[in-house]
């Protein structure tokens, strides 16, 4: 490895790290992995006089991967508008919605989806195979109307899947922070409901952590008509 081109080496290391986090085809991922292995081998085996450069190359490789991984995870899923199958982990069961149920789930690529289904409501942390159409949220049709897409983006939700069908339960994936928080919320809501009657338990959960479980439709309508629906959403 030439000693006179450290900047070129560091740039190549950062580029390889970023490439390793991209959702490439299997062939491209294989080539990227081979290049990363070669670079890691040089970092581990190069002579001791190059120790500072080796350390910088390792940091550049790791930094490139971290930045690219964050960028990829922040991207919404491909909104083809076609019906497809998606594996996702349930994060926020919202309860009954008219003649079905609704929940927030995290797809395997990290994107969060707002799902409505006619099937039974899965519990937090369950990994399910869904079949449905992924679509973007509506943009405001008239000036001054709220931007639903921007509102959901602030909640970290990229898209929606309406009238989804739960095909089957899947083996659970590796636990993530989102899943652990969702399970903690589910447990806390069960404790509130064991000690308080409804709708008091759900209202208190909404004030504490923004719980969106179903309220009786007539009560939800009353909150909306009186302009007090904000008390159902945690603030700050």
Secondary structure as UniProt FT lines:
FT   TURN            3..4
FT   HELIX           6..20
FT   HELIX           26..45
FT   HELIX           48..50
FT   HELIX           51..73
FT   STRAND          83..97
FT   TURN            98..99
FT   STRAND          100..107
FT   TURN            108..109
FT   STRAND          112..117
FT   TURN            124..125
FT   STRAND          127..135
FT   TURN            143..144
FT   HELIX           148..154
FT   TURN            155..156
FT   STRAND          157..170
FT   HELIX           177..195
FT   TURN            198..199
FT   HELIX           200..209
FT   HELIX           217..226
FT   HELIX           229..232
//
